[in-house]
Amino acid sequence: MRLQFLGKCGTEGGGCPSLYTTDHDTYVVQGWKTGTPETIEIPHHLTGFVDPDTFLGAPMTDSGRGTFILSGAPVTDPEALGQMDIYPDETCVEVPKLGRTFYGNATSAG
């Protein structure tokens, strides 16, 4: 799996929550471990790096402290992992890249 780096939150060095798009038309999300291999924690503002007109296709739960909890498929592909700098307290998951099709309000302004 080939990755294209989109952005990260944190230090200028390696590690830190990061977002990548893949050649599988998915996202790889690098975040903090939660104790469950398929679940990570990421800063809210990491979602701002998604490609235009798309979003992370995984349910996210607001932690109440400026982060989201989300789940996806744990990344085990050596090619993909070799392209990332992952700290010991981090891991990454693959989630669908979904297209955004509605930009209006939830109810009619009438």
C-alpha positions as CSV (number, residue, x, y, z in Angstrom):
1,M,0.0,0.0,0.0
2,R,1.4,3.4,-1.0
3,L,0.7,6.4,1.2
4,Q,0.6,10.1,0.6
5,F,1.2,12.3,3.7
6,L,-1.6,14.8,4.3
7,G,-0.8,16.4,7.6
8,K,0.0,15.8,11.3
9,C,-0.5,17.3,14.7
10,G,2.4,17.8,17.0
11,T,6.2,17.9,16.7
12,E,8.2,18.7,13.7
13,G,10.1,15.4,14.1
14,G,8.6,11.9,13.7
15,G,5.6,10.4,15.3
16,C,2.6,12.3,16.3
17,P,-0.9,11.7,15.0
18,S,-0.8,11.9,11.2
19,L,-3.1,11.4,8.3
20,Y,-2.4,9.7,5.0
21,T,-4.4,8.9,1.8
22,T,-3.7,5.5,0.2
23,D,-3.6,4.1,-3.3
24,H,-6.6,2.0,-2.1
25,D,-8.8,5.1,-1.9
26,T,-8.8,4.9,1.9
27,Y,-7.2,6.9,4.7
28,V,-4.6,5.6,7.1
29,V,-4.9,7.4,10.5
30,Q,-2.0,7.4,12.9
31,G,-3.0,8.0,16.5
32,W,-2.4,7.1,20.1
33,K,-3.0,3.6,21.3
34,T,-6.0,2.9,23.4
35,G,-5.4,-0.7,24.5
36,T,-7.6,-2.1,21.6
37,P,-5.6,-2.7,18.4
38,E,-8.3,-1.4,16.1
39,T,-9.1,1.7,18.1
40,I,-7.0,4.9,18.3
41,E,-7.3,8.4,19.7
42,I,-6.6,11.5,17.5
43,P,-6.8,15.3,18.0
44,H,-9.9,16.9,16.6
45,H,-7.9,19.1,14.2
46,L,-6.3,16.1,12.4
47,T,-9.6,15.7,10.5
48,G,-8.9,19.0,8.9
49,F,-6.3,17.4,6.7
50,V,-8.7,15.2,4.7
51,D,-8.8,15.5,0.9
52,P,-11.4,18.1,-0.3
53,D,-15.0,16.9,-0.4
54,T,-14.2,13.8,1.6
55,F,-14.3,12.6,5.2
56,L,-13.1,9.8,7.4
57,G,-15.6,7.0,7.0
58,A,-15.5,5.8,10.5
59,P,-17.7,6.7,13.5
60,M,-15.9,9.0,15.9
61,T,-16.6,9.5,19.6
62,D,-15.7,12.8,21.1
63,S,-13.6,12.1,24.2
64,G,-14.5,15.5,25.8
65,R,-10.9,16.5,25.9
66,G,-10.2,17.7,22.4
67,T,-9.8,14.3,20.8
68,F,-11.9,11.7,19.0
69,I,-11.8,7.9,19.4
70,L,-12.2,6.0,16.2
71,S,-11.8,2.4,15.0
72,G,-10.6,0.9,11.7
73,A,-8.6,-2.0,10.4
74,P,-5.1,-2.2,12.0
75,V,-2.4,-1.5,9.4
76,T,0.0,-4.5,9.1
77,D,1.3,-3.9,5.6
78,P,5.1,-3.7,5.8
79,E,5.3,-1.3,2.8
80,A,2.9,1.2,4.5
81,L,4.4,0.9,7.9
82,G,7.9,1.5,6.4
83,Q,6.6,4.9,5.2
84,M,5.6,6.1,8.6
85,D,7.4,7.2,11.8
86,I,5.4,5.6,14.6
87,Y,6.2,6.2,18.2
88,P,5.8,3.3,20.8
89,D,2.6,4.9,22.2
90,E,1.0,5.1,18.7
91,T,-0.5,2.8,16.1
92,C,-2.4,3.2,12.9
93,V,-5.7,2.1,11.3
94,E,-7.1,2.1,7.8
95,V,-10.6,3.7,7.4
96,P,-12.8,4.3,4.3
97,K,-12.5,7.6,2.4
98,L,-16.0,8.7,1.8
99,G,-17.2,11.5,-0.4
100,R,-19.2,14.4,1.0
101,T,-22.3,15.1,-1.0
102,F,-24.4,17.5,1.1
103,Y,-23.3,20.9,2.2
104,G,-26.6,22.4,3.4
105,N,-28.3,22.6,6.8
106,A,-30.2,19.7,8.3
107,T,-33.6,21.4,8.1
108,S,-35.1,23.8,5.6
109,A,-34.7,27.5,6.4
110,G,-38.2,27.7,4.9
